[in-house]
Amino acid sequence: MWRIIDTPESSNIRKIAYNPVTLTLRVIFKSNDAYEYAKVPNQVAGELMASPSVGSVFSRLIRNHYEFVKYQGGTIDQDEVSPV
């Protein structure tokens, strides 16, 4: 099951969702572009989701470190998430 947070304080990232079972991280940007990052460890995703500056942590720990694909839709189905 996905854990999701809104990130209204971020200038670039709108939402983050993480599935600790599959180690999949979804990042939805304010532009509505969305990406899925594979094999993101729980510790890394937890640091990202707990950070007051998600953009900085994303740039430092996620971007250019994990394989990704563009996620179609730019939204996350509420049936597959649980709020954090």
Secondary structure, 3 states (H helix, E strand, C coil): CEEEEECCCCCCEEEEEEECCCCEEEEEECCCCEEEECCCCHHHHHHHHHCCCHHHHHHHHHCCCCCEEECCCCCCCHHHEEEC
